[in-house]
Amino acid sequence: MQQPQELRAALLGAGIIASSHLEAIASVGGVSACAVADLDQSKADELAQQFGLRSYSDYRTMLREEQPDIAVIALPHFLHKEASLAAIAEGAHLMLEKPMALSTLECDEIIGAAQRANVRVMVGHTQHYIAENIEARAWVRSGKLGPLIMIQDNRHLPYYRPSRPAWFLDKALSGGGILANLGTHSIDKIQWLTDSSVARVSAATSYYGDRGNVEGSGMIYLRLQSGIAATIVQSGYPGEIRDETELIFAEGMLKLATGRGLWISRGGPYEPLPVPATATPFERQYHELTTAIREGRETDCPPAYARGVIGVLEAVYRAAETGEEQSLELLSDSPSTQREEYC
Ligand SMILES: NC(=O)c1ccc[n+]([C@@H]2O[C@H](COP(=O)([O-])OP(=O)(O)OC[C@H]3O[C@@H](n4cnc5c(N)ncnc54)[C@H](O)[C@@H]3O)[C@@H](O)[C@H]2O)c1
């Protein structure tokens, strides 16, 4: 039987996350990387040498000359929209890093352009592809611990360390601080674990970072369409690093430490649960995207879903600013939100 032609991927942005993409592309069959572009040519050159790619400083030149099947967009958030539109204009499918864009309006532009060009857009909501998250979701779906009642998600990561690129701390370039960057992971994780979308949001934020103008913490209270209540507590101030999600059911509890493990309690202390080994999250993302491209279907994480995450983030900031609960039902005026799929 004839093998399908290998898909060619070009990477926009040679920053911190770039090598995770290139390593995954190198280990997933049916796709290979051809080129990388970064405004800082030395960063592009370094990755190009390591992975055997052509190197560019201008991503538009790279897209035009390389004509890749897939554009991998790993750029600062304020460039997600313009880079997506440039890649779509060259006919490329997208692996677009999270968060999808700075606003739902920007997401709508990307979705519209992709629909007109008939290309797939996969937003890198990595949480869906992490082994213990997948296992936790299977427990939720099984009903073995009775109905899921509430979730508390805690993330603590010193956010202002000197190594953090400056754009992350400039609201106009990043869209926000810890909540735009890591809060979107938590919003996504909660919706995806529960197969339910956020209906209402209350939030408080603070601004005590020693540089930049973005929030350094957030406390969010969510009510999901299913009635489940959830809290997200995130701090970027000095303290112990933490990334834990507790799921509280009528007949027990799960503790999920993404990247570290999953534990269960049916009344006593937490005990570890076995988590089947899988490919890395980035490998799973590329497997899903390349399969969707070959099958001519949406990926299991379509852009309408990722747009919904940005809609919740917008509601979080509005709730923090006004001190008033925000209702997503009232805010969701776009057809793409009404068609949200939960993957
Ligand atoms: N899925 C995940 O778990 C995960 C983890 C980390 C980062 N991310 C996301 O990946 C994206 C990139 O994050 P990062 O940490 O790699 O950031 P980074 O700042 O390390 O990398 C961004 C790169 O883009 C380059 N750049 C800036 N403007 C450019 C332009 N006009 N043309 C070409 N290159 C340009 C910069 O020089 C830099 O090398 C963000 O969306 C971030 O939220 C996702």
PDBQT file of the ligand as one rigid body, heavy atoms in Angstrom, charges set to zero:
ROOT
HETATM    1  N1  LIG A 401       1.956  24.079  26.026  1.00  0.00    +0.000 N 
HETATM    2  C1  LIG A 401       2.766  24.408  27.019  1.00  0.00    +0.000 C 
HETATM    3  O1  LIG A 401       2.847  23.701  28.021  1.00  0.00    +0.000 OA
HETATM    4  C2  LIG A 401       3.599  25.646  26.891  1.00  0.00    +0.000 A 
HETATM    5  C3  LIG A 401       4.758  25.801  27.655  1.00  0.00    +0.000 A 
HETATM    6  C4  LIG A 401       5.514  26.963  27.477  1.00  0.00    +0.000 A 
HETATM    7  C5  LIG A 401       5.108  27.945  26.574  1.00  0.00    +0.000 A 
HETATM    8  N2  LIG A 401       3.953  27.776  25.875  1.00  0.00    +0.000 N 
HETATM    9  C6  LIG A 401       3.485  28.796  24.916  1.00  0.00    +0.000 C 
HETATM   10  O2  LIG A 401       4.394  28.806  23.818  1.00  0.00    +0.000 OA
HETATM   11  C7  LIG A 401       4.492  30.133  23.292  1.00  0.00    +0.000 C 
HETATM   12  C8  LIG A 401       5.948  30.580  23.314  1.00  0.00    +0.000 C 
HETATM   13  O3  LIG A 401       6.391  30.577  24.658  1.00  0.00    +0.000 OA
HETATM   14  P1  LIG A 401       7.960  30.506  25.023  1.00  0.00    +0.000 P 
HETATM   15  O4  LIG A 401       8.011  30.242  26.487  1.00  0.00    +0.000 OA
HETATM   16  O5  LIG A 401       8.664  29.598  24.096  1.00  0.00    +0.000 OA
HETATM   17  O6  LIG A 401       8.382  32.036  24.759  1.00  0.00    +0.000 OA
HETATM   18  P2  LIG A 401       9.826  32.608  24.382  1.00  0.00    +0.000 P 
HETATM   19  O7  LIG A 401       9.810  34.064  24.653  1.00  0.00    +0.000 OA
HETATM   20  O8  LIG A 401      10.892  31.767  25.016  1.00  0.00    +0.000 OA
HETATM   21  O9  LIG A 401       9.904  32.334  22.810  1.00  0.00    +0.000 OA
HETATM   22  C9  LIG A 401       9.299  33.181  21.852  1.00  0.00    +0.000 C 
HETATM   23  C10 LIG A 401      10.297  33.386  20.710  1.00  0.00    +0.000 C 
HETATM   24  O10 LIG A 401       9.662  34.165  19.701  1.00  0.00    +0.000 OA
HETATM   25  C11 LIG A 401      10.651  35.023  19.139  1.00  0.00    +0.000 C 
HETATM   26  N3  LIG A 401      10.014  36.139  18.463  1.00  0.00    +0.000 N 
HETATM   27  C12 LIG A 401       9.464  37.251  18.989  1.00  0.00    +0.000 A 
HETATM   28  N4  LIG A 401       8.941  38.020  18.014  1.00  0.00    +0.000 NA
HETATM   29  C13 LIG A 401       9.161  37.377  16.851  1.00  0.00    +0.000 A 
HETATM   30  C14 LIG A 401       8.854  37.656  15.487  1.00  0.00    +0.000 A 
HETATM   31  N5  LIG A 401       8.193  38.759  15.119  1.00  0.00    +0.000 N 
HETATM   32  N6  LIG A 401       9.247  36.776  14.549  1.00  0.00    +0.000 NA
HETATM   33  C15 LIG A 401       9.918  35.653  14.879  1.00  0.00    +0.000 A 
HETATM   34  N7  LIG A 401      10.243  35.322  16.159  1.00  0.00    +0.000 NA
HETATM   35  C16 LIG A 401       9.867  36.190  17.116  1.00  0.00    +0.000 A 
HETATM   36  C17 LIG A 401      11.505  35.436  20.337  1.00  0.00    +0.000 C 
HETATM   37  O11 LIG A 401      12.783  35.895  19.923  1.00  0.00    +0.000 OA
HETATM   38  C18 LIG A 401      11.556  34.132  21.135  1.00  0.00    +0.000 C 
HETATM   39  O12 LIG A 401      12.709  33.368  20.812  1.00  0.00    +0.000 OA
HETATM   40  C19 LIG A 401       3.546  30.980  24.142  1.00  0.00    +0.000 C 
HETATM   41  O13 LIG A 401       2.286  30.997  23.525  1.00  0.00    +0.000 OA
HETATM   42  C20 LIG A 401       3.480  30.223  25.454  1.00  0.00    +0.000 C 
HETATM   43  O14 LIG A 401       2.328  30.491  26.220  1.00  0.00    +0.000 OA
HETATM   44  C21 LIG A 401       3.215  26.644  25.999  1.00  0.00    +0.000 A 
ENDROOT
TORSDOF 0
